[in-house]
Amino acid sequence: MFQFYQENGKYYSRTNNFQHKPLPLARQPGGKRKAPHRRITYLNIPFLQRDLIVCESDLERDCAIIVSLNPEVLRIDAQPQTFDLGIYGQYTPDFLVTYKSLPPSYIEAKPDVFAQEPQTWEKILAAHRYFKSNGVVYELMTDLDIEKKNRHLNATYIHRCAKLAIPAQQSQAIIDVVNRYPKGIRVEDLQAITGLLTDHILHCVGQRQITLNHCFEYQPLSMVYPLQGECK
């Protein structure tokens, strides 16, 4: 179990400091309507940020894990800000995602069956129009995308592997081999060359040092792609 504490409206794990200042929650966790799929969790991604990511449902947690595996992502803020959508009421997106070289984006994670409800869909469209008019990227991620080809399960396992105590020289060996194949190398070939296990490879994926495909598949014939980076 990791330790965490609360300070100034944010939740922190006891990990190294990061330069990115966290945003306070726009509202308290659990402020949404009650639903069977809802469960508040505090997601700890120490290689991304020091503060915990507050998720109000399993779907939000899966969404945050998937987003965190994008090497371009610098940090994820939950419930970042509340916006006034006029006749559609107040709206608080689930996440604000900050990138290295791309503009920030707001993400809403919602089950497709709920998103398709007329009132909810109208509010999502209103939010899309609002953000578009202000030149801000807004994205709806439903379970259809998050759970496609077990994307969420793959990402969750990779997230766990990222926390394994893998020697740096083993990680660097994997990265060095992958970097020799700009178009990608199969998992089984990478294992044969390095003599290392799948979990070692997934550790590097979880640390955002190499990448997989959109659904994070890691079967023997799945491809692994380089970032041209060095072991952190």
Helices and strands as residue ranges (DSSP letters): E 4-7, E 10-13, E 38-43, E 53-57, H 58-68, E 73-78, E 83-84, G 86-88, E 90-91, E 95-99, E 105-109, H 112-115, H 118-133, E 137-141, H 143-146, G 148-150, H 151-161, H 168-179, E 185-186, H 187-194, H 198-206, E 210-211, E 223-226
